[in-house]
Amino acid sequence: MIIREILPQDNLSIKAIITSCFKEYDLPITGSSLEDIDTKHMYQGFQQSRAVYYVVEGEGKILGGGGIKQLLGAGNHICELQKMYFHPDARGRGFGQKLLNLCIDSARNFNFKICYLESASQLKSALKLYEKNGFEHIDSPQGKTGHSICGIYMKKELI
C-alpha cells in the first residue's frame, strides 16, 4: 500500500468510496460533502495553492483518501481536514493515522495555524483518531462548509 497525491484518474474511485461510506453509515446526503463539487472532481478541487489531497492505493486500487485546504469563509491561517474516508479493506491497518499525519504535516508546511474538521457522530472510529491526535471538540461550526449534517466540530492548534 502506498499513500500518494491524487491524480485525475482517481476521481471516480474516491467518489465511490465516499458514497459507499455514506450508505454504510446511513448518513444523509442533503447538506453533506457528497453535494460538494470537489467530491465529483477531487483532483481539480485540490489544485490551488495550500491544498493537497492524498489517496491510499493498494494493488492499483484506491482504498481511501483525505486532504487539507484553506477553510472557506475563515481566516487564511485556518485549514480544514476534508473528505477523509476509507474502503473497509483499508480500515484498521493504520492508514488513517498515516494519512492524518501526512495531512497535518502538509498543513504546517502550508503555514496554517489551526486545522478544523467537521464530522458526524456515526463515525466513531474517526472521532477517536482525531481525539487521540489532539483535536478538541468545539461548540459551533467554523467557516462556510455548507455541511449541515455535521454535528461534530473539532480543531487542532498546529503551532
Secondary structure as the mmCIF struct_conf table of DSSP 4:
data_model
#
loop_
_struct_conf.conf_type_id
_struct_conf.id
_struct_conf.beg_label_comp_id
_struct_conf.beg_label_asym_id
_struct_conf.beg_label_seq_id
_struct_conf.end_label_comp_id
_struct_conf.end_label_asym_id
_struct_conf.end_label_seq_id
STRN STRN1 ILE A 2 GLU A 5
HELX_RH_3T_P HELX_RH_3T_P1 PRO A 8 ASP A 10
HELX_RH_AL_P HELX_RH_AL_P1 ASN A 11 GLU A 24
TURN_TY1_P TURN_TY1_P1 TYR A 25 ASP A 26
BEND BEND1 ILE A 29 ILE A 29
TURN_TY1_P TURN_TY1_P2 THR A 30 GLY A 31
BEND BEND2 SER A 32 SER A 32
HELX_RH_3T_P HELX_RH_3T_P2 SER A 33 GLU A 35
BEND BEND3 ASP A 36 ASP A 36
HELX_RH_AL_P HELX_RH_AL_P2 ILE A 37 LYS A 40
BEND BEND4 HIS A 41 HIS A 41
HELX_RH_AL_P HELX_RH_AL_P3 MET A 42 GLY A 45
TURN_TY1_P TURN_TY1_P3 PHE A 46 PHE A 46
BEND BEND5 GLN A 48 GLN A 48
TURN_TY1_P TURN_TY1_P4 SER A 49 ARG A 50
STRN STRN2 VAL A 52 GLY A 58
TURN_TY1_P TURN_TY1_P5 GLU A 59 GLY A 60
STRN STRN3 LYS A 61 GLN A 70
HELX_LH_PP_P HELX_LH_PP_P1 LEU A 71 LEU A 71
TURN_TY1_P TURN_TY1_P6 LEU A 72 GLY A 73
BEND BEND6 ALA A 74 ALA A 74
TURN_TY1_P TURN_TY1_P7 ASN A 76 HIS A 77
STRN STRN4 ILE A 78 PHE A 86
HELX_RH_3T_P HELX_RH_3T_P3 PRO A 88 ALA A 90
TURN_TY1_P TURN_TY1_P8 ARG A 91 GLY A 94
HELX_RH_AL_P HELX_RH_AL_P4 PHE A 95 ASN A 109
TURN_TY1_P TURN_TY1_P9 PHE A 110 ASN A 111
BEND BEND7 LYS A 113 LYS A 113
STRN STRN5 ILE A 114 SER A 119
TURN_TY1_P TURN_TY1_P10 SER A 121 GLN A 122
HELX_RH_AL_P HELX_RH_AL_P5 LYS A 124 LYS A 132
TURN_TY1_P TURN_TY1_P11 ASN A 133 GLY A 134
STRN STRN6 GLU A 136 ILE A 138
BEND BEND8 ASP A 139 SER A 140
BEND BEND9 GLY A 143 GLY A 143
TURN_TY1_P TURN_TY1_P12 SER A 148 ILE A 149
STRN STRN7 ILE A 152 GLU A 157
#
